């Protein structure tokens, strides 16, 4: 359960971070709390949109799904599908994060701390989902 | 089992608390007061207007000068600036037939007009007035509906390659509030009561204009030389 609880907390944190970045992008928040100034550079670049959507909005939707799945996985008697779905979803998120990090490092040449935090969170959710799967597997074998 | 249930209860309690704190923080960020505001009705000092008579575009030798009194948040001014001005520039200003003078006339009902005018004035300090002017008008639909337009204007300044430290200092000090007020006062004295209003000689032209109407006006005042 500890891994699923962790996934729920991490998803909530990711939801707040991406929500914060999205509110900034649509002009609902003054300026970003970002010591380096790189956050604004990244958020204002043409790369801040993907497939016609704000990347931060994709984050909001993705983390909301992961949060829902994490809470579903915590319900008594829950089957394995929610945690498997988290592993798949977070895995896609990790790949997407790698792509965004590549853009920050080599194309935009600016690092957004909030994006780094989100990257760490998605990797941690992925790891939690995998560890939960491994534990389930071991329990079944023993 | 009981221990497990107690653990879940504790989890939901902590989770709920974190969710409430996070939502509260986001709600605070979206409702906090504007970061910068430019005061209205400031007392105009002589230094506010010394040597300043609007933002100029075009040759000083142009035979015709048009002064535009406009408001950055006015939709007609935006349409004029983005759709008609490029043609006017190409046909008349760049060919040396017309000089354009832009004066701020921030209408009271527009909450970000003065801020926009001030942002452009701060850009002028860095020789980037017309770039910022263009960006502000082009982005009007974006910033006019936000709760705080200052960060958007700052983004335009950043996109224009301005020294942001200098820009921020200028904005926070409200350095050009008096200049904007002086421009508004002068417009009122001349009889301007809506935007955009054009002043040609001593005559005011109100309403919507297009590039053809401006070309005709310039032609009537300074006929083209035969080629």
Contacts between the chains, C-beta under 8 A, distances in Angstrom:
chain1	res1	chain2	res2	distance
A	1	B	4	7.7
A	1	B	7	7.3
A	1	B	8	7.8
A	5	B	11	5.3
A	8	B	11	7.9
A	8	B	15	6.4
A	9	B	15	6.8
A	9	B	18	7.0
A	12	B	15	7.1
A	12	B	18	6.2
A	12	B	19	6.1
A	12	B	22	6.9
A	13	B	22	7.9
A	15	B	22	8.0
A	16	B	22	4.4
A	16	B	25	7.6
A	16	B	26	6.8
A	19	B	26	6.0
A	20	B	26	6.5
A	20	B	29	7.3
A	23	B	26	6.7
A	23	B	29	6.9
A	23	B	30	6.1
A	24	B	151	7.8
A	26	B	146	7.6
A	27	B	142	6.9
A	27	B	143	6.6
A	27	B	145	7.7
A	27	B	146	3.3
A	27	B	147	7.2
A	27	B	148	7.2
A	27	B	149	7.5
A	27	B	151	7.0
A	27	B	152	5.8
A	28	B	29	7.9
A	28	B	30	4.8
A	28	B	146	6.8
A	28	B	147	6.1
A	29	B	29	4.8
A	29	B	30	6.1
A	29	B	148	8.0
A	29	B	151	7.8
A	30	B	29	7.8
A	30	B	32	7.3
A	30	B	34	7.7
A	30	B	35	4.4
A	30	B	148	5.1
A	30	B	150	6.9
A	30	B	151	5.1
A	31	B	35	6.8
A	31	B	151	5.1
A	31	B	154	7.3
A	37	B	164	7.9
A	40	B	155	6.9
A	40	B	158	6.6
A	41	B	158	7.7
A	44	B	155	5.5
A	44	B	158	7.0
A	44	B	159	6.7
A	74	B	8	7.2
A	74	B	11	7.6
